[in-house]
Amino acid sequence: MKVDIRKFNARIKENKSKLVIRTGLPHLVSTVSEIFDLEPQQQEEEGSGLKQNEMTKNITKGAIIKTSTRNTIFLPVIGFVEPEELKPLELVGVNKDTFFNI
């Protein structure tokens, strides 16, 4: 029972941090240029001390977007919108600092 409560509390904390990013200003309007499959990430060696976090472990899609400030950005982590919902030439809002889709 205590394990379930810890999982729920961790999930609540994660969702609160996502809300802060989503509602934070300023935002940019961007155009999706391309969506593509990423190669599976290699498992880290045990002695290296580096581990993949839960957010990046199951990432299979990446994107290239063009912002309203004329920047072209590669996004290995697309953001909050599911990659299956995005198509090239669609307009999306992104956070100015992180370029996460909102």
C-alpha positions in Angstrom: 0.0 0.0 0.0 2.8 2.4 0.9 4.5 1.7 -2.4 1.4 2.7 -4.3 1.2 5.9 -2.4 4.8 6.7 -3.2 4.2 6.0 -6.9 1.1 8.3 -6.9 3.0 11.1 -5.1 5.9 10.8 -7.6 3.3 10.9 -10.5 1.6 14.0 -8.9 5.0 15.7 -8.6 5.8 14.9 -12.2 2.5 16.2 -13.5 2.8 19.4 -11.5 6.2 20.1 -13.1 4.7 19.5 -16.5 2.0 22.0 -15.8 4.5 24.6 -14.8 6.3 24.1 -18.1 3.0 24.1 -20.1 1.6 27.3 -18.5 4.8 29.2 -18.4 5.2 32.1 -20.8 6.5 33.0 -23.3 5.6 30.6 -26.2 6.5 30.5 -29.8 4.5 29.4 -32.8 6.4 26.7 -34.7 5.8 24.6 -37.8 6.5 20.9 -37.8 9.0 20.2 -40.6 9.6 16.5 -40.2 8.8 13.6 -37.8 11.0 10.6 -37.8 11.8 7.4 -36.0 14.7 7.4 -33.6 17.1 4.5 -33.2 16.7 2.6 -29.9 19.0 3.9 -27.2 21.8 1.6 -26.2 21.9 0.3 -22.6 24.5 2.2 -20.5 27.4 0.3 -19.2 27.1 -0.6 -15.5 30.4 1.1 -14.6 29.7 4.4 -16.3 27.4 5.7 -13.6 25.0 7.1 -16.3 21.4 5.8 -16.4 18.5 6.7 -18.6 15.6 8.4 -16.9 12.0 7.2 -17.3 11.1 10.1 -19.6 13.7 9.3 -22.3 13.8 5.5 -22.0 10.8 4.8 -24.3 11.3 7.6 -26.9 10.8 6.4 -30.4 10.0 9.6 -32.4 11.8 12.8 -32.9 10.9 16.0 -34.8 12.4 19.0 -36.6 10.5 22.3 -36.1 10.9 25.8 -37.5 10.1 28.5 -35.0 8.5 31.9 -35.7 12.0 33.4 -34.8 13.4 31.5 -37.9 15.3 28.9 -35.9 15.3 25.3 -36.9 15.3 23.0 -33.9 15.8 19.2 -33.6 13.6 17.7 -30.8 14.6 14.3 -29.7 11.9 14.7 -27.1 8.8 16.1 -28.8 7.0 17.2 -25.7 3.4 16.8 -24.5 1.7 16.2 -27.8 1.8 12.5 -29.0 4.0 12.2 -32.1 1.2 10.2 -33.8 -1.0 13.3 -33.6 1.5 15.6 -35.4 1.9 15.9 -39.2 4.4 18.0 -41.2 3.4 21.6 -41.9 1.1 21.7 -38.8 1.4 24.7 -36.4 2.3 24.0 -32.8 3.0 26.1 -29.8 6.4 25.6 -28.1 8.0 26.9 -25.0 10.6 29.6 -25.8 13.3 28.1 -23.6 12.8 24.3 -23.8 11.0 24.1 -27.2 8.7 21.5 -25.8 5.4 21.2 -27.6 2.5 22.5 -25.5 
